[in-house]
Amino acid sequence: MTAAPMLPASFDQFLGNTPAVDSLRAAIAAGRLPHSLILSGPSGAGKYTLALLLAMAVECERRPRVLRAATADSPELSLAGFCGDCSNCTRIAAAANLEEQLAAAVLAREDLRETDKKETRILIQPHPDVLILPPDPPQLLIKLGQVRTLIQRAHYLPSEAPRKIFILTAAGMMKEAANSLLKILEEPPNSVHILILAENPGELLPTIRSRCAAVRLGALPPDEIEALLAARRPDVSAKQRALIARLAQGAAGHALGFDLDAYTAARADALIFLRNAASVAAKPGPDHTALFKMTETYRAGADGQTKTLALLRALALLLEDLLLLDSGPPELLRNIDLRAELERLSASLSFAWIESASHALDQVHSGLRRNLLRSLSLDAFAAQLTTSSWR
């Protein structure tokens, strides 16, 4: 079971990356928060949570400040905070559960007439001066209509708060949307802040990256995440905590909401790919029945999409572990409960094969963004793996 998203009551409760967070708080306190900012980091690192906290600090009616004493390494700083109780703070905080907000917006669009549905883009607006742009289903990309709305509203003065804030929750954009966003990043209005959240900033156009300040949220060490899980999720056993702490890839938020049962189910399917590939190395012409029977279950629809993304994430983590066993520090292994099996697979699969499988996995992701049929994409991926070179 996943934990319900909840915003920290203050910046001090935001886990990790204190220097980066303090620099942003100091910029707000000094009135120098960049008009365009990329917050990057792994999934679950807290990018969306931090974006909302920054929005609250900018828009808070009381604007509390904390004076951080000078140290040998840093000067005295005035850091922005938020009260959490004013009308602006409470409305922004209402958007903490992004998945719930997105589901409600998608459901509302489904109730429209067919002609209106095609023209309606998904937008979340918890406050008149705060607009959130999530990836628009089914392609899960930021689309032109969303960016056009951002541009239109950016040219109006704030109605109830000091600034207008726009949060793009992903870096993946349609080409037309990215080009349109570039125009407003070149000359943003003085009252506007645009925050772009990105797992991989490389997905953004170089011209977009060059016009934005950038802050990266780094990973927390596994022992800190295990301690956090022990405090926040006492229902999780010590063995499960150790596994989740590594699978979360240093992301505290991801660890707190980690559904281990769902992951292990997806990983079981991912292992079918790897075992099938290893069997080809040992014995040409193996039986692919189990593999194709599994990929056949990845049908269209929202559930199929969620299942496919979970499978691809599990595959990516398994491939990383195989690379670590082949040529990296094995103590960084993530799937620690599968170490013995992964060592056997590593003995059959070459470094070149693992590298080509990782590139093929990227192609599957690209195909899904273009809305290609999932089961066929996975079948093609499996076939490509069986034609690669072996040790």
C-alpha positions as CSV (number, residue, x, y, z in Angstrom):
1,M,0.0,0.0,0.0
2,T,1.3,3.5,-0.9
3,A,1.3,6.4,1.5
4,A,-0.9,9.3,0.8
5,P,1.1,12.4,-0.4
6,M,1.3,15.1,2.3
7,L,3.3,18.3,2.2
8,P,5.8,19.0,4.9
9,A,4.7,21.6,7.5
10,S,7.9,23.6,6.9
11,F,11.1,23.6,4.7
12,D,12.9,22.0,7.7
13,Q,10.8,18.8,7.2
14,F,11.9,18.5,3.5
15,L,14.3,15.6,3.5
16,G,17.8,16.1,2.0
17,N,19.4,18.6,-0.3
18,T,19.5,21.3,2.4
19,P,22.1,23.5,0.6
20,A,20.0,23.6,-2.6
21,V,16.8,24.3,-0.7
22,D,18.4,27.0,1.3
23,S,19.7,28.7,-1.8
24,L,16.2,28.9,-3.2
25,R,14.7,30.1,0.0
26,A,17.4,32.8,0.2
27,A,16.6,33.8,-3.4
28,I,12.9,34.2,-2.5
29,A,13.7,36.2,0.6
30,A,15.9,38.5,-1.5
31,G,13.3,38.8,-4.3
32,R,15.7,37.1,-6.7
33,L,14.0,33.8,-7.5
34,P,14.7,33.1,-11.2
35,H,11.8,33.6,-13.5
36,S,12.6,30.3,-15.2
37,L,13.9,27.4,-13.1
38,I,14.5,23.7,-13.8
39,L,14.2,21.4,-10.8
40,S,15.8,18.1,-11.7
41,G,16.3,14.8,-9.9
42,P,15.1,11.2,-9.8
43,S,11.5,10.2,-9.5
44,G,10.4,10.6,-5.9
45,A,13.2,13.0,-5.0
46,G,10.7,15.6,-4.0
47,K,10.7,17.9,-7.1
48,Y,6.9,18.4,-7.1
49,T,6.8,18.8,-3.3
50,L,9.6,21.4,-3.4
51,A,7.9,23.2,-6.2
52,L,4.7,23.6,-4.1
53,L,6.7,24.7,-1.1
54,L,8.5,27.3,-3.1
55,A,5.1,28.5,-4.5
56,M,3.8,28.8,-1.0
57,A,6.8,30.7,0.1
58,V,6.4,33.1,-2.8
59,E,2.7,33.6,-2.4
60,C,2.3,33.4,1.4
61,E,0.3,36.3,2.8
62,R,2.5,36.5,6.0
63,R,5.9,35.8,4.4
64,P,7.8,34.5,7.4
65,R,11.6,34.8,7.4
66,V,14.2,32.7,9.2
67,L,17.6,34.1,9.9
68,R,20.3,31.4,9.4
69,A,23.4,32.2,11.4
70,A,26.7,32.6,9.6
71,T,29.2,29.7,9.6
72,A,32.7,29.1,8.4
73,D,31.3,27.8,5.1
74,S,28.4,30.2,4.5
75,P,27.4,33.8,5.4
76,E,24.3,34.8,7.3
77,L,21.2,34.1,5.3
78,S,17.6,35.3,5.4
79,L,15.5,32.3,4.4
80,A,11.9,32.5,3.1
81,G,9.3,30.3,4.7
82,F,5.5,30.0,4.6
83,C,2.8,30.0,7.3
84,G,0.8,27.1,5.9
85,D,-2.4,28.6,7.3
86,C,-3.3,31.6,5.1
87,S,-5.7,31.4,2.1
88,N,-2.9,31.3,-0.4
89,C,-0.9,28.6,1.4
90,T,-3.9,26.3,2.0
91,R,-5.1,26.5,-1.6
92,I,-1.7,25.7,-3.0
93,A,-1.2,22.8,-0.5
94,A,-4.5,21.3,-1.8
95,A,-2.6,20.2,-4.9
96,A,-0.2,18.0,-3.0
97,N,-1.8,14.8,-4.3
98,L,-1.0,15.2,-8.0
99,E,-2.3,11.8,-9.0
100,E,-5.6,12.5,-7.4
101,Q,-5.9,15.9,-9.0
102,L,-4.9,14.5,-12.4
103,A,-7.4,11.7,-12.2
104,A,-10.2,14.2,-11.4
105,A,-9.2,16.4,-14.3
106,V,-9.2,13.5,-16.7
107,L,-12.6,12.3,-15.4
108,A,-14.0,15.8,-15.9
109,R,-12.7,15.8,-19.5
110,E,-14.3,12.4,-20.2
111,D,-17.7,13.9,-19.3
112,L,-17.5,16.6,-22.1
113,R,-18.9,16.3,-25.5
114,E,-16.7,14.5,-28.0
115,T,-15.9,17.7,-29.9
116,D,-15.0,19.6,-26.7
117,K,-13.0,16.7,-25.3
118,K,-10.5,16.9,-28.2
119,E,-9.8,20.6,-27.6
120,T,-9.6,20.4,-23.8
121,R,-6.2,20.0,-22.2
122,I,-5.5,18.9,-18.7
123,L,-4.7,21.7,-16.3
124,I,-4.7,21.9,-12.5
125,Q,-5.3,25.2,-10.8
126,P,-5.4,25.1,-7.0
127,H,-5.1,28.9,-6.8
128,P,-6.0,31.7,-9.3
129,D,-2.3,32.6,-9.7
130,V,-0.9,29.1,-9.6
131,L,-1.3,26.8,-12.6
132,I,0.0,23.2,-12.8
133,L,0.6,21.6,-16.2
134,P,0.9,17.8,-15.9
135,P,1.6,15.5,-18.9
136,D,-1.6,15.2,-20.9
137,P,-2.9,11.6,-21.4
138,P,-2.7,9.4,-23.3
139,Q,0.7,10.4,-24.7
140,L,1.7,11.8,-21.3
141,L,3.4,14.8,-22.9
142,I,3.0,18.5,-22.2
143,K,1.0,19.7,-25.2
144,L,0.7,22.9,-27.2
145,G,-2.7,23.8,-25.8
146,Q,-1.4,23.7,-22.2
147,V,1.6,25.9,-23.1
148,R,-0.7,28.3,-24.9
149,T,-2.8,28.6,-21.8
150,L,0.3,29.3,-19.8
151,I,1.4,32.0,-22.2
152,Q,-2.0,33.7,-22.2
153,R,-2.3,33.8,-18.5
154,A,1.3,34.8,-17.9
155,H,0.5,38.2,-19.6
156,Y,-2.1,39.1,-17.0
157,L,-1.1,40.5,-13.6
158,P,-1.7,38.3,-10.6
159,S,-5.2,38.6,-9.1
160,E,-4.7,37.5,-5.5
161,A,-1.1,36.9,-4.9
162,P,2.3,38.7,-5.5
163,R,3.3,36.5,-8.4
164,K,2.0,34.1,-11.0
165,I,3.5,30.6,-10.8
166,F,3.4,27.9,-13.4
167,I,4.6,24.4,-12.7
168,L,5.3,22.0,-15.5
169,T,5.5,18.6,-13.8
170,A,7.5,16.8,-16.5
171,A,10.2,17.6,-19.2
172,G,8.6,15.6,-21.9
173,M,6.9,17.9,-24.4
174,M,5.5,17.8,-27.9
175,K,7.7,19.7,-30.3
176,E,5.2,22.5,-30.8
177,A,4.8,22.9,-27.1
178,A,8.5,23.1,-26.5
179,N,9.0,25.7,-29.2
180,S,6.1,27.8,-27.8
181,L,7.4,27.7,-24.3
182,L,10.8,28.9,-25.5
183,K,9.2,32.2,-26.6
184,I,8.0,33.1,-23.1
185,L,11.2,31.9,-21.4
186,E,13.1,34.5,-23.6
187,E,11.1,37.4,-22.1
188,P,9.1,36.3,-19.1
189,P,6.9,39.0,-17.4
190,N,8.3,40.3,-14.2
191,S,5.5,38.9,-12.2
192,V,5.9,35.3,-13.5
193,H,7.9,32.3,-12.3
194,I,8.0,29.1,-14.4
195,L,9.2,25.9,-12.7
196,I,10.0,22.9,-14.9
197,L,10.4,19.5,-13.2
198,A,12.6,17.0,-14.9
199,E,14.0,13.6,-14.2
200,N,16.3,14.0,-17.1
201,P,16.9,17.7,-18.2
202,G,18.4,16.3,-21.4
203,E,14.8,15.8,-22.6
204,L,14.5,19.6,-22.8
205,L,15.6,21.5,-25.8
206,P,19.1,23.0,-25.3
207,T,17.6,26.4,-26.0
208,I,15.2,25.9,-23.1
209,R,17.9,24.7,-20.7
210,S,20.1,27.7,-21.6
211,R,17.3,30.1,-20.6
212,C,16.6,28.6,-17.2
213,A,18.4,28.4,-13.9
214,A,18.9,24.8,-12.7
215,V,18.8,23.1,-9.4
216,R,19.4,19.3,-9.0
217,L,18.1,17.3,-6.1
218,G,20.6,14.6,-5.2
219,A,19.9,11.1,-3.8
220,L,19.9,10.3,-0.1
221,P,22.0,7.4,1.1
222,P,20.2,4.1,1.8
223,D,20.8,4.2,5.5
224,E,19.0,7.5,5.8
225,I,16.1,6.2,3.8
226,E,16.0,3.0,6.0
227,A,15.8,5.2,9.1
228,L,13.1,7.3,7.5
229,L,11.0,4.2,6.7
230,A,11.5,2.8,10.2
231,A,10.0,6.1,11.6
232,R,7.3,6.7,9.0
233,R,6.3,3.1,7.9
234,P,6.6,0.8,11.0
235,D,4.5,-1.8,9.2
236,V,7.4,-2.5,6.9
237,S,9.9,-5.2,8.0
238,A,13.6,-4.5,8.4
239,K,14.3,-6.8,5.4
240,Q,11.8,-4.9,3.2
241,R,13.1,-1.5,4.4
242,A,16.6,-2.5,3.2
243,L,15.3,-3.5,-0.2
244,I,13.0,-0.4,-0.6
245,A,15.8,1.9,0.4
246,R,17.9,0.7,-2.6
247,L,15.0,0.4,-5.1
248,A,13.9,4.0,-4.3
249,Q,17.2,5.2,-5.8
250,G,17.9,7.8,-3.1
251,A,14.4,9.4,-3.4
252,A,12.8,9.8,0.0
253,G,9.3,10.5,-1.3
254,H,9.5,7.5,-3.6
255,A,10.5,5.3,-0.7
256,L,7.7,6.4,1.5
257,G,5.1,5.6,-1.2
258,F,6.9,2.5,-2.5
259,D,4.5,-0.4,-3.3
260,L,6.7,-3.4,-2.9
261,D,4.1,-5.9,-3.9
262,A,3.4,-4.1,-7.2
263,Y,7.1,-3.8,-7.9
264,T,7.8,-7.5,-7.3
265,A,4.9,-8.4,-9.6
266,A,6.4,-6.2,-12.4
267,R,9.9,-7.5,-11.7
268,A,8.7,-11.1,-12.1
269,D,7.6,-10.2,-15.7
270,A,10.9,-8.3,-16.3
271,L,12.8,-11.4,-15.2
272,I,11.0,-13.4,-17.9
273,F,12.7,-11.2,-20.5
274,L,16.1,-11.8,-19.0
275,R,15.7,-15.5,-18.4
276,N,14.5,-15.9,-22.0
277,A,17.6,-14.0,-23.3
278,A,19.9,-16.1,-21.1
279,S,18.3,-19.3,-22.4
280,V,19.1,-18.2,-26.0
281,A,22.8,-17.8,-25.0
282,A,22.8,-21.4,-23.5
283,K,20.6,-23.1,-26.1
284,P,19.6,-21.7,-29.6
285,G,16.0,-22.0,-30.5
286,P,14.4,-21.9,-27.1
287,D,10.6,-21.8,-26.4
288,H,9.3,-18.2,-26.3
289,T,5.8,-19.2,-25.2
290,A,6.0,-17.9,-21.7
291,L,7.5,-14.6,-22.9
292,F,4.9,-13.9,-25.5
293,K,2.1,-15.1,-23.2
294,M,3.3,-12.5,-20.7
295,T,3.5,-9.6,-23.2
296,E,0.0,-10.4,-24.4
297,T,-1.3,-9.3,-21.0
298,Y,-0.1,-5.7,-21.7
299,R,-3.2,-4.4,-23.3
300,A,-4.4,-0.9,-24.1
301,G,-6.1,1.4,-21.5
302,A,-4.9,3.2,-18.4
303,D,-4.3,0.0,-16.4
304,G,-2.2,-1.4,-19.3
305,Q,-0.2,1.8,-19.4
306,T,0.5,1.7,-15.7
307,K,1.5,-1.9,-15.9
308,T,3.8,-1.3,-18.8
309,L,5.6,1.6,-17.2
310,A,6.1,-0.5,-14.0
311,L,7.6,-3.3,-16.1
312,L,10.0,-1.0,-17.9
313,R,11.1,0.6,-14.6
314,A,11.7,-2.9,-13.1
315,L,13.7,-3.9,-16.3
316,A,15.8,-0.8,-16.0
317,L,16.7,-1.5,-12.4
318,L,17.6,-5.1,-13.2
319,L,19.8,-4.1,-16.1
320,E,21.6,-1.6,-13.9
321,D,22.2,-4.4,-11.4
322,L,23.6,-6.6,-14.1
323,L,26.0,-3.8,-15.1
324,L,27.1,-3.4,-11.5
325,L,27.8,-7.1,-11.2
326,D,29.7,-7.1,-14.6
327,S,31.9,-4.1,-14.2
328,G,30.9,-1.9,-11.3
329,P,30.9,-1.8,-7.5
330,P,28.5,-4.8,-6.7
331,E,27.8,-3.3,-3.2
332,L,25.5,-0.8,-5.0
333,L,23.2,-3.5,-6.1
334,R,19.5,-2.5,-5.8
335,N,17.7,-5.8,-6.1
336,I,19.6,-7.3,-3.1
337,D,17.1,-10.1,-2.6
338,L,17.9,-11.5,-6.1
339,R,21.6,-11.3,-5.9
340,A,22.2,-15.0,-6.5
341,E,20.0,-15.1,-9.6
342,L,21.4,-11.9,-11.0
343,E,24.9,-13.3,-10.6
344,R,23.9,-16.3,-12.7
345,L,22.4,-14.1,-15.4
346,S,25.4,-11.9,-15.4
347,A,27.6,-14.9,-16.2
348,S,25.5,-15.6,-19.3
349,L,24.9,-12.0,-20.6
350,S,27.8,-9.9,-21.9
351,F,28.4,-6.2,-21.1
352,A,27.7,-5.4,-24.8
353,W,24.3,-7.2,-24.6
354,I,23.3,-5.4,-21.4
355,E,24.3,-2.1,-23.0
356,S,22.2,-2.9,-26.2
357,A,19.3,-4.0,-24.0
358,S,19.4,-0.6,-22.2
359,H,19.3,1.2,-25.6
360,A,16.4,-1.0,-26.7
361,L,14.5,-0.1,-23.6
362,D,14.9,3.6,-24.4
363,Q,13.4,2.9,-27.8
364,V,10.4,1.2,-26.1
365,H,9.9,4.3,-24.0
366,S,10.0,6.4,-27.1
367,G,7.5,4.2,-28.9
368,L,5.1,4.5,-26.0
369,R,5.2,8.2,-26.2
370,R,4.1,7.9,-29.8
371,N,1.3,5.7,-28.6
372,L,2.5,2.5,-30.3
373,L,0.7,-0.7,-29.4
374,R,2.2,-1.9,-26.1
375,S,2.1,-5.6,-26.6
376,L,3.8,-5.3,-30.0
377,S,6.4,-3.0,-28.7
378,L,7.3,-5.5,-26.0
379,D,7.3,-8.4,-28.4
380,A,9.7,-6.4,-30.7
381,F,11.9,-5.6,-27.7
382,A,12.0,-9.2,-26.7
383,A,12.9,-10.3,-30.3
384,Q,15.7,-7.7,-30.4
385,L,17.2,-9.0,-27.2
386,T,17.4,-12.6,-28.5
387,T,19.4,-11.4,-31.6
388,S,22.2,-9.6,-29.6
389,S,25.7,-11.0,-29.0
390,W,26.6,-13.1,-26.0
391,R,29.5,-13.8,-23.8
